[in-house]
Amino acid sequence: MMKTKIVRIDYQKPLAAQLTEAAEILRAGGLAAFPTETVYGLGGSALDGDAAHRIYAAKGRPSDNPLIVHVAKPSDAEKYAVTNALYEKLARAFMPGPLTVVLPKRENVPCSVTGGLTTVGIRCPGHPVARELIRLAGVPIAAPSANLSGKPSPTAARHCIDDLFGRVDCIIDGGDSEVGLESTIVKITGDTLTLLRPGAITPEMLKTVCPSVTIDEGVLDRLPDGVAPQAPGMKYRHYAPRAKVYLIRSAQDDGFDERAIAFLRERLTESPDVGILCFDEYAPHLSGKNVLTFGKKDDEAAHSHLLFDRLRRFDETDAEAIYATAGSTSGIGLALYNRMLKASGYTVLII
C-alpha cells in the first residue's frame, strides 16, 4: 500500500507554502487529490502519459474514459488545445468556474489523457487551492473525480480518504466543495455548442453566449454500445452507492408530492430498512431509519450540493434499495437528474 500524505488547508495562511509538496509530487509524476468548486479531483501531470495510467489504475477507471485538463488561467488553454473565438467568449463569461470546453488537442497532450480521442477537455477551476496548485506545479493537471470508479463523486476530503487512501501520494483537504456536481462539459462545433454533461453552467446560461446549444443524447439516455464517450461520465455507470437506486418521476406535476409520499410509505411498510432520499418536506410523513433529505423541493442548489454526500451515507446503512425523488430538469435540475439517472442505472419509476 502506498503512503498517502494528508494536507489540511488553513485558509488564514498563505496557500503556496502549504501546497509546495503536493506540487512537487505532481511534477515528479505522482498523484494528488485536491479540492475544486465542483467536486474533488484526482490529479496528475497532463503532460505525462504514465501519470494518466496511474490515475486510471488508482480509480479502477476504464482507460477510454477521457480526463479533463485543468489549467491555472483560461488563456493557458492555447498551450494544450486549439482554441477559437467561441472558446474566448465562454472563457470570459464562465472562467474560472465550473465549465469544461472540449477542443482539438495539441500534440503535447498524450492520448492516454484523452482516452484516445483527438480532442481534450479544458477547464480552469474556480477554487483557489486548485488554481494555486496548478500554478506551483508548473504543469496542467489531468484530473477526473477523486473517487473509485462508479462510486458517488467526492465532495469532501473524507470521501477521498475513504476511497483512495493508500492508492495516491497526497490528499489535500480544502473543505467541502461548493457546487457538489462535476463541471458542465460542452463541445464546440463551428458556431454551435453541444452539451455533453450538464452542470452548474446551465443550457440557459450558455445560450447567453451562444444561441445555438444542443443537448447530446447521452445526457438523458444510455450511450450505445461501441460508441466512444466524448467526455467523462457519458458511458459508464457512475455516482452509485452499494444499494440499488430507483428514481421516482411523474408524468405530470399535479399531485406528485402526495403520490410520492404514499409510494414511499408503501416501500417502507414492505421493508423498514429501505433507503429513502427525498425533499425536506416529505420527511415528516415518512418514518424509516434510512430516510435522508437533500433540501427543500425548490432548492436545487442544495440538492446538487448534498446529492453525492447523501448517496455515500447510504453505504453506512443496511439499506439494500434506495428510492430517490427528483425535481425539474430545467436549470441545474438537468445536471441533478443526469447524475441521478446514472446512479440508478437508468431505473426510473413513473408514478
N, C-alpha and C positions, 0 to 999 in steps of 0.2 A: 504494500500500500504506500502511495506517495505521501510525503509530509506536506500538509496544507497549512499555510500561514493565514491567520485571520487578522485583517487590518480594520480597526473600528475608527471611523472618521469623526473627528472633533471639529465641527464647523466654526468654532471660535478660534481655531489655529490655522495657519497657512496650509493650504492643501498640498503644495509641492513637496514639502518635507515628508508628509505622510504617504505620498504616492510614489516616492522615488524607487523603492524596492520593487513595487509592482511593475513600474515602467521598465526596470532593468530585466525583470522576468520576461516581459513581452518581447523586448529586443533580443533576448537570448533564445527565443523560440518556445518559451513556456506559456502557460495558460493562467489567466486571472479572471475571476468572476467579478463584475463591477456593476454599480447601480446606474440606471438611466431613468428618465421620467416615465417611461412606459413600463418595462419590466427589467429585471437584472439580465445582463448579457454575459456570455462566456467567451472571453476574448483571447485571440492570438494574433500575431502579426499577419496582416492581409497580404504581405509580400512573400510569405514563407509557406510554400506548399505543404511542408511537413507539419507545420503548426495547424493547418486546416485538418490534416489527417488526425492529429491528436484531439482536436475538438470533436470530430465525428466519433472517435473511439471513446472519449470521456462521457459523451452523451448517449452512446449507443444509437447514433443518428445515421440514417441512410445517406450515403455519400452523393446521391443525386439531388439532395435537398439543399439548395444553394444557401450560402451565408451572406449576410449583409456586411458591407464595408463601411465602418464608421470613421468619419473624418472630424478634425477639430474645427474647421471653418468650411462653410459652403463652397468657397472658392477653391478649396483643395480638391474638389471632385475632379477637376480637369486633369489632375495628375494621374488619375486611375480610370477615367471614363471619358468618353467623347460627349461633351455637354452641348447644349444648344440654347436658343433664346427662351424656349418654354421652360427649360430647367432653371434658367436665371430668374424667370418670373416666379416660379414655385419657391425658389430659394429665398427670394426677397419677402415673399408672403408668409412662409411657414418654417423657415430655418433660422437658427437652430430650433428643433422641435420634432414632434413625432411623425415625421414623414420620410419615407424611403422612395427614391426615384430610380427606376431601372433604366440603364443606359448601355450603349455598346461599351465593352470593356477594353482597356488598353492591355498591351502585352505584358506589362509588369505585374498584372494580377493573375496568379496561377489558376488554371482551370479547376484545380481541386477546391478552390474557394467558391467558385461559381457553379459547382455541380455539373461541370462540363459544358455549361452554356457560354455563348459568346457575349452575353450581357452580364452586368453586375448591378446590384442594388446599392445605392449610395445614400447614407444618412448622416446628418450632423445632429447629434443628440442635444437636447436642451439642458441636460443635467450638468452642473458644474464639475462634479467629480469625473464624469465620463470625458468631458472635453479636456480637462487638465491632464488626465491620464494619457489621452491620445497625444497631447502636445508634448508631454515629458518623454513618452516612448519614442517619439520621432518617426513613428510608422503608423499607417492606418490600421485600425483594429477590425479584423473579421470576427463577427460575433452573432451567433444565434442566442436564444434564451438560455439561461444558465440552469437548466433542469435536465433530468434524464428524459430521453426522447419519449414522447407520448404523454408524460405527466403534465399536470397543470403548470403553467409558467410561473416562475418565482417573482413575487413582488416584495420580498423581504429577504435579508441575508440568511435568516434561519432556514428558508426554503432551499437556498443554495447549499447550505451546510448539510441539510438532510439528504440531498441528492448527490452532492459532488465532493464532500469531504473525503480526502484520500485519493481523489481522482484528478485534482487540479493543484497547481502550485500555490495559488493565493485566492482568497475570497475577501473582497472589500465590502465592509458593512457601512453603507451610507444612508441607512434608514429605509423606510417604506417608499416604494415607487408611487408617484402621484397619480398617474393615469390608470395603471393597472392592466391595460391591454397593449399588445405589441403595436408597433408603428403601422400607420397606413402605408400601403405599397401601391405605387402607380407606375405604369409603363408608358413612355412617350412614343407615339407613332405619328409622325408628321405634326399636325395641329390638334391631335386627339390624345386624351388620356384614357387609359384602361385601368380601372381599379382592380387590382389583383388580390389585395387583402384590405378590408376596411379597418379603420382605427379612429383615433380622436380627431384626425383631419377628415371631415365627413365629405361625401359627394357634394353636398350643398356648398360647403366651403371651397372645394376645388373648382366648382363652376364659377366662382367669382374671379378666378384667374384664367380658366379655360372653359368656355361654354360647352365644349364637346367632351363629355365624360361618359364612358360606357362601363358597365359592370361585368366583369368576366364571369362566365357561367360557373367557375369553380368557387365563387364566393358563397353560393347558396346550394350547390349541388356537388356530388362526388366528382372528382376528376376521373375521366375514363381510364381504364387500364391501358398501359402502354404510352400514356401521354406524360411527357416530362413536365414537372412543375416549373413554372416561370418564376416563382417566388416562394419563400418559406411558408409553410403552413397550408399549402394548396392540395397536397396529395395524401398525406398520411394521417392516421388517427392522432389527434392532438388533445392536449388540455384535459385528459381524462383521469379521474380518480380510480381507485381499485374497483369500486362498485359500478354496476351498470347504471347509466344515466338515461332517463326518459324525459324528453322535453314536452311540456304541455303547451299547446296552442289552441286558438279558437278561430273558426272560420268567420266569425263576426264578433264585434266588440260588445254588443248588448248582452248583459247578463253574464259575462265571462267570469267575473270575480265570484259570483255566487256558485256557478258551476264548478269553478276550480276548487273552491273551498270544500264543496260537497265531495268532489272527486278525491281530493287529498284525504279527507276524513275517512272515506271508504278504504283507501290504501292503508291508513294507519289502523283501521279496525281489522283488516285482514292480517297485518303484520306490524305490531307496535315498534319493531326495530327498523322499519323502513326509514330512509333518509328523505327529508323534505327541504328544498331550497325555494324560498318564497319571498314575496314582498312583506314588508313590516306589517302592513295592515291585515295580513292573513293570520299571523302568528297567534293572536288572542283566540282564534277559533280552532286551533289545532293543538292537541295535547300529546305530542310524541317526544321521546327523549332525544331524537336526532333531527329536530326541526331547527333549521338555521335560516336567518333572513339576510338580505343584502341590500337593504334600503327601501324607502317608500316607493310606491309604484311609479311615480312620475319623476324619480330621482335617478336618471340614467347614469350620471357621473358617479354616484355611489355604487350602482350595480357594476360598472366597469372596474372601479377601484377595488371592490371586495370579491368579485367572482372567483378568481383563482385561489384566493386565501380560503374561501368557503369550500371550494371543491377539495382542497388539500385537507381541510379539517375533517371531512368525511372519512378520510383514511385513518383517522384516530378513533373512529367509532366502529360498531359492529354492523353497520348498515350494509346490506347486500344489494340493495336497489335504491336509487335516488330519483325522485320526481322533482323536476325544476320548472318553475314558471318563467316565461319570457315576455317582455313587453313589446314595444313597437319596433319596426325595422327602419324607422327614419332617424336621421342624425346619427349619433353614436350608437343608437339602438341597433343599427345594422351590424356594427362590429361586435356588439354583445351577442346578437343572435348567431352570427357566424361562428363565434367561439363555442357557444352552447351546442350548435349543430355538430361541430367537430367532437366535443366532449361526449355527446350522446351517440356518436357513430351514425348520425342522421336518423335516429329513432325518435320520431315526433308523433305524439298522440293528440289527435284532434278531438276536442270535447265540446 
